[in-house]
C-alpha cells in the first residue's frame, strides 16, 4: 500500500478518536473535562472532596435531612483566604443547621430543653458577642447558628480535662473521617457519659459533622460575631475580646494547632493570655445561654437518669456533670499528650 495513504488513514483515525473542536473543549462541552478546581456548594449539590470522594454538602453525609446553609441568612466580609466557599480545604465544610441538632443534643444530655436559632442569637446580642448592638435582616438566626456550632464543638469537654489542643486534634480527626478516634477523645475528655449518649441517641454523625465545620465560612466570624466583650488575664487586666476566644476552633493551615489566626498562620495572641478555665466557661455559656464570664456548666447539672438493662437487671445511671467528684481528667503530673498516648 502507498505509504502516503497509510499516513492519511492514521491521521483520520486520530481525529475520529479525539472528537470535538478546541472551542468545545474550552467551553467544557466535550467528554473527558478536567476535574474542576472548586465546587459551588448548595444544599442539594454533591461535590467532590480533595480525596476524590463524594460528599453531600447539604447534609455533610450525616443524615438524609436537608440542612440550611448559614449563607442563607447572609454572606459577609472577612471570609478566610483559604477556607471560603470556593476552596474549603482539608475536610473543612460549610456551617449548616446540622450544628443545631448536635447543639440541642448536648443540651438534652445536660437536661436542658431544646432552643431555636433565634433564642441563641438573641442571647449573643444581649451578651455583647456581636459586632453591632442591633440586629438587621436575618442576623439573629445566623448569629444563633454560629454560636450553636461553637458551643457544640467545645461545650462537651469536661473542665478538668480541658486543653485547647483537643480542639485541633478532634476537628482534624473528624475532617479525616476518623470517627473512632473522635469517640475515643470524647470518652477520654468529655463530660462523663456523653460518648454513650451520642451513640445511643444516633447523634454521632451530627456531632462529627459539626466538628468539620469551618468557623470562617460565610464571613460571619468577622462580619457579625466579632464580639467586643472584654476578657481578663489572671491578674484581672483586660487582654482579649470575645472574638479572640472564638479563634479557639480556628486551626493552623496544617490543622495541628488551635487558637490560630489562619490568614497569617500564627496564634491569636490575645486569647492565649486568658486562663483556660475562663475559655472553657465561655464556650459552655453558649450551651447553657448563661453568663460568658460565669461558671459555665454548673456543678451538679444532670442529664435525666438513663435506664439500662444489664444482665436482666435495671441499672439507673445518673449521668452527672459533677466537676468535683467525676472520674475524668488528668492524674497528678499527667499531660494531655500522656493520655493520648494511651489510646
N, C-alpha and C positions, 0 to 999 in steps of 0.2 A: 504493500500500500504506500501511496505517496506520503512522505514524512510531513508535508505541509497539511494534508488532510487530517493526519493523526493529531497534529497540534491544534487545528481548528476544533476538532471533536473534543479534545481535552478542555479547551477554554469554554466551550459551550456547556460542558458538564459542570464546570466550576461555577459559572454564572447561575445555572439552574439550582445548584445547592445553596448558593448564597442568598438568593431571593431578596426582593425589596431594594429600593433605592437608598442612597445616602440620606436623603431627606426623610425617608421613612424611619431610618434608624435614629436620626436626631430627634424626631418627634416621639420616639418610643413606641411606634406602632408595630414594629417588626417583632417576630418571635425572638427569644433569647435576650430580652432587655437586660441591661445591667441592674444589679441589685441596688435599690435606692439607698442613698446615704442617710436619709432621715425619713421618719414616718409621721404623717399628720395624724394626730390622735383624736379620735372622737369616741363617743360612748359605745358605738356599735361596730367599731373597726378593729380587725385583728391586725397587729403589727408584727414585724419580725425583729426579735431582740438581737443583740450583738452576737450571741452564740448560734444564731440561725433558728432558734426555737420559736414557735408561735406563742403569742401571748395576747389574750383579750384584754385590752387596756380599759375596757368599760368595767369589767368585774375583777380584773387583775388575776383571773384564774381562780379566784377564791370561792365563787359560787355562781349560780346561774342568774342571780339578781342583777338588774341593771342599776348601777350606781351613778350618781350625779357628780360630774367633774367640778372642781372648785371654780374653774374658769366660767362656768355657767352663771356664777354670781359676779363675775367681772375679772378682767386681767389688768394687772398693774405693773408699774415700773419696778426695777430692782431685781428682775429675774437673773439668776446666776448665769455667767457667761458660758458655762458648760453643762448646765442641768436644766435649760429651758425646754419648752415643748418640742422643739425640733431635734434636740440632742440629749435626751435623758440617757445617761451612761451608767455602766457598771451595775445594771439591775435596778437603778432608781426608777420609780414610777410616779405618775401623777397623783395628786391628792384627790380622793373621791369620798363620797359619803359612806363607803365601806368602813372608813375610820370611825364613823359614828356608831356602827354596830359593835366594833371592838371596844369603843369607849363605854357604851352603855352596858356591855358585858362586864367590864371592870366595876362599874358602879353597882351592878346587880350582885357581883361577888361580895361587895362590901355591904350589901343590904340596903343600897340606895336605889330610889326609883329612877327609871329612865328619864332623860330630859331631851328637849329638842335642840336643834342648832340655834334657834333664836334665844333660848334660855342661856346657852353657853355664851353666845355673842353679847347679849345684854350684860352678863356678868363681867366679861372682858372690858367692855366700855366703862362700866361702873368702877372697875378696879384700876383704871389708867394703863391698860395694856394695849392701847391702840395709838395710832398717830394722832387722831383727832378726837375731841370730846364728843362730837356729834356725828351720828351715822347718816350716810347717804345711800340711796338706792338699795342694793342688796348687801350692804356692808355687814349687817348683823348676822345673817345666816353664814356668810362667807367667813367672817371672823370666828363665828362659832365652830365651823368645820375645822378651821386651822387649829384652834386650841383643843378641840376634841381629839384631833390627830396627835398633838403633842402630849396631851395627858395620857392617851392610850399607849404611846411609845414608851413613856417613862414612869408613869404613876404606879406600876405594878411592882417596882423594886422595893425590897424591904429596907428600912432605914439603916439597920446595922450592916447591910451588905452593899450599900450604895457606893458606887465608884463610877465616875464618868466614862471610864474605858469600856464598861459594859455596853454602853450605847453604841460605841464603834463596833465592837465585836458582834453584837446581836443583830444590828442592822446589816452588816456585811454578810453574816450567815443567812439572813432572810433573803437578801438580794442575790445570793448564790444558790438559793433554794435548798439550803441545808436545814430542813425542818427539824430533824432530830437534834441537831446541835442547838437550835433555838430553844427547844423544850428542855434540854439539859441545863441551859443557862437560866431558864425560868424557874426550874426546880431548885437550882443552887442559890439564886439571888432574889427570887421573888417572894411575895407575901405567901405565907405558908398555905399550901393547898391550891394556889392559883393555877399551877400547871394541870392539876387534876380537873379543876373547874373548866379550863379551856377544852380539854379532851372530852369530858362528859357532856358538855353543852354544845359540842360541834362548832367551837369558835376558834379553832387553831388556825384555819386558813385566813379568817378575818384579821386575827392578831398578826400573823406573819405578813400579810399583805399591807397592813398599816405600817409595819416596820420598814417596808420597802419604800414608802412614800418620801419624796424629796421635799424638804421644807421650803425651798426657794421656788418651787413650781408655781407658775401663775403670777408671780410677783407680789403675793400677799404679805410675805415676810417683811418686805421693806415698804410696800405701798399702803398697807392697812394695819399691820400688827407690830409696827416699830414702836413698842411701848416705851414711854419716857419715865416710868416709875423707877425711883432710885432704890438701889440695894447696897448694903453696907459690907465692909470687911469686918474682920474680927474685932477691930478697935472701935467700930461704930462710925467710921468715916464712909461717906457715900463714894463708891468706887465704880459702880456699874449701873446700867439700866436694864429694864426687863428684856429689851431686845438683845442685849448681850447674853443673857441667860438662855434665850431661845436658841442660841447657836450651839447649845449642848448637842443637839441631834444633827448638826451640820458637820459632815465628815471631811477629812482631807481628801485630796484628789485620789489617793490610793485606798481610801476608806479604812485606814488603820488608826486614825486619831479623831477624837471627838472635840467639841468646842472650837471648831475651826472657822476661820473666815475663808471660804473656799475660792473667793475671787483671787486672793493673793496666796492661798495655801499656807497661811500662817495662823496661829491661835487667835481667838477673840480675846485679846489680852485682859480687858477689864473683868471679864467673867471669872477668870482664874483666881482673882483675889476674894471672891465671895465664898464663905465657908460652904463646904459640900452639903452639910445638913440643911442650910438655907436654900441651896439649889434644889435638893430633893423635895423640901416642903413647898417650894414654888410650883414645881410640876405636879405635886399631889393636890395642890389647891385647885388646879384645873379640873381634877376629877371630882372633888368634893364641892366645888364652887364656893370655896371659903376664902380666907384672907391670904393673899400671896406671900405675906410675910409672917403668917401664923405657923401653927404646928403641923400643917399638912393633914395627913390621915391620922385622926385622933386615936390615941391608945384605947383599945377596947372596942373599936368599931368592928362589928362582927357580921359576916355573911350568915344568913339564916341557916340553922343546923341542917346538915345533909344526912340523909338516912341511907346507909349502905347495907347490903346483905352480904355477910361474911360467914361462910360455912353454916348457913341456915340461921345465924343469929343476927339480930339487928344491932348495928353499931351506929350510935349517934356521934357524928363527927362535927364538932364545932370548929369551924374554920376561923379562928380568932386572929385578928391583927393586933397582937399584943407585943409591943416593942420591947417590953422588959422581960417577958418570960418565954417568948417564942424561941424555938430551937433552929435559928438560922443565923447567918452572918459569919464572921471570921473568928477563929480562935486567937488567943494572945500571940502577937508576933506574926500572924499569918497574913499574907497579902492576897490581892485578887489573882495575881499570876499563880500563886501557890495552889489556889483552889482550882483554877482552870487546868492545871497540870494533872489533876486527879480525875478529870473527865475526858 
